[in-house]
């Protein structure tokens, strides 16, 4: 009996991957990531951008794992599913709640991830590897120069990182120390050279059929997801046998 909660969690991951609950957007492949609410926690943000806290609040809830996040970047509001994120666009806004479409393609159709609207209204733009580097390091709690201690220091870091992301994604922002860090990381010989966007994905957000602010998510490695898929599909069969 004690194993059931773990198996149920696995089933939720599978449903997130194979059973979207709303129509597929016409601008790219991906999967449904559930429904998110957001929080703004004092000591974690400054201005209109990040950090945002994405969280569940009722069915179907947030269907995205936060297992790849460090303790400093998840469950900051006490919600077990929540994680910290940043905006991709400058001129789009959040709403309550937002349905999530996880983009898994670049605009040319190859594997990747892209925002919609973004720096090219009506078309969107592909996620830059530099943004992926910065957000991966942030989520893992290892971003150089980022103050993870809640309070004025973290607010200042959040503002600088948000401006760097906007700058890299062609949304304005500021060419600051985080941009320099990212440029060095993706350059030949840098720690992120050749890694593309890694496991970072753009969350394309929707509210009442309107497009809202796109944000970022750090996924878990694919082999782990595949393992959960096998367990989850087994659970579905077990439930059918029990019920029918």
C-alpha positions as CSV (number, residue, x, y, z in Angstrom):
1,X,0.0,0.0,0.0
2,X,2.8,2.4,0.7
3,X,4.0,2.2,-2.9
4,X,0.7,3.5,-4.4
5,X,1.5,7.3,-4.1
6,X,4.7,6.8,-6.1
7,X,3.0,4.9,-8.8
8,X,0.2,7.5,-8.9
9,X,2.8,10.2,-9.4
10,X,4.2,8.2,-12.3
11,X,0.7,8.0,-13.9
12,X,0.3,11.7,-13.7
13,X,3.6,12.2,-15.6
14,X,2.3,9.8,-18.3
15,X,-1.0,11.6,-18.6
16,X,0.9,14.9,-19.0
17,X,2.8,13.5,-21.9
18,X,0.1,11.6,-23.8
19,X,-3.3,13.2,-22.9
20,X,-3.6,16.9,-23.6
21,X,-6.8,18.4,-22.2
22,X,-7.1,21.2,-24.8
23,X,-6.4,21.6,-28.5
24,X,-2.9,21.5,-29.8
25,X,-1.7,25.0,-30.8
26,X,-1.1,25.5,-34.5
27,X,2.4,26.7,-33.9
28,X,4.5,23.8,-32.8
29,X,4.7,20.3,-31.3
30,X,4.7,19.6,-27.6
31,X,2.4,18.4,-24.9
32,X,0.0,19.7,-22.3
33,X,1.6,20.7,-19.0
34,X,-1.5,21.3,-16.9
35,X,-3.0,24.4,-15.4
36,X,-0.8,26.8,-13.4
37,X,-1.4,29.6,-11.0
38,X,1.3,32.0,-10.1
39,X,2.6,33.7,-6.9
40,X,4.8,36.7,-6.4
41,X,6.8,36.1,-3.2
42,X,8.4,39.1,-1.4
43,X,12.1,38.8,-1.5
44,X,12.2,36.8,-4.7
45,X,11.4,39.4,-7.5
46,X,11.7,43.0,-8.6
47,X,9.7,44.8,-11.2
48,X,7.4,43.1,-13.7
49,X,9.5,40.1,-14.5
50,X,10.8,37.1,-12.5
51,X,11.1,35.4,-10.3
52,X,7.6,34.0,-10.7
53,X,6.4,30.9,-8.7
54,X,4.2,28.5,-10.8
55,X,2.0,26.3,-8.7
56,X,-1.0,24.0,-8.7
57,X,-4.4,25.1,-7.3
58,X,-7.1,22.5,-8.2
59,X,-7.7,20.2,-11.1
60,X,-6.0,19.4,-13.4
61,X,-3.2,21.1,-11.6
62,X,0.4,21.6,-12.7
63,X,1.5,18.4,-14.4
64,X,5.2,19.3,-14.7
65,X,7.8,17.7,-12.4
66,X,10.1,20.0,-10.4
67,X,12.6,17.2,-9.7
68,X,15.3,19.0,-11.6
69,X,15.2,22.0,-9.3
70,X,17.3,22.8,-6.3
71,X,15.7,23.4,-2.9
72,X,16.3,27.1,-3.4
73,X,14.2,27.2,-6.6
74,X,11.2,25.0,-5.8
75,X,8.5,24.8,-3.1
76,X,9.3,28.4,-2.1
77,X,5.6,29.0,-1.4
78,X,5.0,25.7,0.4
79,X,3.3,24.1,-2.6
80,X,4.9,20.8,-3.3
81,X,4.6,21.1,-7.1
82,X,5.8,24.7,-7.4
83,X,9.0,26.0,-9.1
84,X,10.6,29.4,-9.8
85,X,10.6,30.7,-13.3
86,X,11.2,33.8,-15.5
87,X,9.4,35.5,-18.4
88,X,10.5,35.1,-22.0
89,X,8.6,38.0,-23.4
90,X,8.5,41.6,-22.4
91,X,5.1,42.7,-23.7
92,X,2.9,39.8,-22.7
93,X,1.4,39.3,-19.3
94,X,0.3,36.5,-16.9
95,X,-3.2,35.6,-15.9
96,X,-5.0,33.3,-13.4
97,X,-5.0,30.4,-14.2
98,X,-3.0,29.6,-17.3
99,X,-3.1,26.4,-19.4
100,X,0.4,25.3,-20.4
101,X,1.6,24.0,-23.7
102,X,5.2,22.7,-23.4
103,X,7.0,23.5,-26.7
104,X,9.2,20.7,-28.0
105,X,10.1,22.1,-31.4
106,X,12.0,24.9,-33.0
107,X,10.1,26.9,-35.6
108,X,11.7,24.9,-38.4
109,X,10.2,21.7,-36.9
110,X,13.4,20.3,-35.4
111,X,13.6,19.3,-31.7
112,X,13.9,22.3,-29.5
113,X,11.5,24.9,-28.0
114,X,10.1,28.2,-29.0
115,X,8.1,31.1,-27.6
116,X,5.0,32.3,-29.5
117,X,4.7,36.0,-30.5
118,X,8.0,36.9,-28.8
119,X,10.5,39.1,-30.6
120,X,8.7,38.3,-33.9
121,X,4.9,39.0,-33.4
122,X,2.7,36.5,-35.1
123,X,5.6,34.1,-35.6
124,X,7.6,33.6,-32.4
125,X,11.2,32.9,-31.9
126,X,13.4,29.9,-30.9
127,X,14.8,29.7,-27.4
128,X,18.4,30.8,-27.3
129,X,21.0,28.4,-25.8
130,X,22.4,31.3,-23.7
131,X,19.0,31.6,-22.0
132,X,18.8,27.9,-21.5
133,X,22.3,27.9,-19.9
134,X,21.3,30.7,-17.5
135,X,18.0,29.2,-16.5
136,X,19.5,25.7,-16.1
137,X,22.1,27.1,-13.7
138,X,19.5,29.2,-11.9
139,X,17.2,26.2,-11.4
140,X,20.0,24.0,-10.2
141,X,21.0,26.7,-7.6
142,X,24.5,27.1,-9.2
143,X,24.2,30.3,-11.3
144,X,27.4,32.3,-10.7
145,X,26.7,35.7,-9.2
146,X,23.1,35.0,-8.3
147,X,22.1,35.7,-4.7
148,X,19.7,32.9,-3.6
149,X,19.1,34.3,-0.1
150,X,15.5,35.7,0.0
151,X,15.5,39.5,0.4
152,X,17.0,42.6,-1.3
153,X,20.0,40.6,-2.7
154,X,17.8,38.0,-4.4
155,X,15.4,40.7,-5.7
156,X,18.4,42.5,-7.3
157,X,19.7,39.2,-8.8
158,X,16.2,38.3,-10.2
159,X,15.9,41.7,-11.9
160,X,19.3,41.4,-13.5
161,X,18.7,37.8,-14.7
162,X,15.3,38.7,-16.1
163,X,16.8,41.7,-18.0
164,X,19.5,39.4,-19.3
165,X,16.9,36.8,-20.6
166,X,14.9,39.6,-22.3
167,X,18.1,40.9,-23.9
168,X,19.2,37.6,-25.2
169,X,15.7,36.8,-26.5
170,X,15.5,40.1,-28.4
171,X,12.9,41.7,-26.1
172,X,14.9,44.7,-24.8
173,X,16.3,44.0,-21.4
174,X,19.9,44.8,-20.6
175,X,23.4,43.6,-21.7
176,X,24.7,42.9,-18.2
177,X,27.0,40.5,-16.3
178,X,24.6,37.5,-16.9
179,X,24.7,38.0,-20.6
180,X,28.5,38.1,-20.5
181,X,28.5,34.9,-18.4
182,X,26.2,33.2,-21.0
183,X,28.2,34.4,-24.0
184,X,31.4,32.8,-22.4
185,X,29.6,29.6,-21.6
186,X,28.3,28.9,-25.1
187,X,31.6,30.0,-26.9
188,X,34.1,27.4,-28.0
189,X,35.7,26.0,-24.9
190,X,32.9,27.1,-22.7
191,X,31.0,24.8,-20.4
192,X,27.8,25.0,-22.4
193,X,29.3,24.9,-25.9
194,X,27.4,22.5,-28.2
195,X,24.7,21.7,-25.7
196,X,22.0,23.7,-27.4
197,X,19.0,24.3,-25.1
198,X,19.6,21.3,-22.9
199,X,16.5,20.4,-21.0
200,X,15.0,23.8,-20.8
201,X,11.6,24.2,-22.5
202,X,9.4,27.2,-23.2
203,X,5.9,27.1,-21.5
204,X,3.5,28.6,-23.9
205,X,0.7,30.0,-21.7
206,X,-3.0,30.4,-22.5
207,X,-6.0,31.9,-20.7
208,X,-9.5,31.8,-22.1
209,X,-8.1,31.0,-25.6
210,X,-5.7,34.0,-25.4
211,X,-2.0,33.8,-25.5
212,X,-0.2,34.9,-22.3
213,X,3.3,35.3,-21.0
214,X,5.6,32.4,-22.0
215,X,7.9,31.2,-19.2
216,X,10.6,28.6,-18.6
217,X,10.8,25.0,-17.2
218,X,13.7,22.7,-16.6
219,X,12.7,19.1,-17.5
220,X,14.0,15.9,-16.0
221,X,16.2,13.7,-18.2
222,X,14.4,11.6,-20.8
223,X,15.4,8.1,-19.5
224,X,13.8,8.8,-16.1
225,X,10.6,9.9,-17.9
226,X,10.6,6.7,-19.9
227,X,10.9,4.6,-16.8
228,X,8.0,6.5,-15.3
229,X,6.0,5.9,-18.4
230,X,6.4,2.1,-18.2
231,X,5.3,2.2,-14.5
232,X,2.4,4.5,-15.3
233,X,1.0,2.5,-18.2
234,X,1.2,-0.6,-16.0
235,X,-0.9,1.2,-13.4
236,X,-3.6,2.1,-16.0
237,X,-3.9,-1.5,-16.9
238,X,-4.1,-2.5,-13.2
239,X,-6.9,0.1,-12.5
240,X,-8.9,-1.2,-15.5
241,X,-8.6,-4.8,-14.2
242,X,-9.7,-3.7,-10.7
243,X,-12.6,-1.6,-11.9
244,X,-13.9,-3.7,-14.8
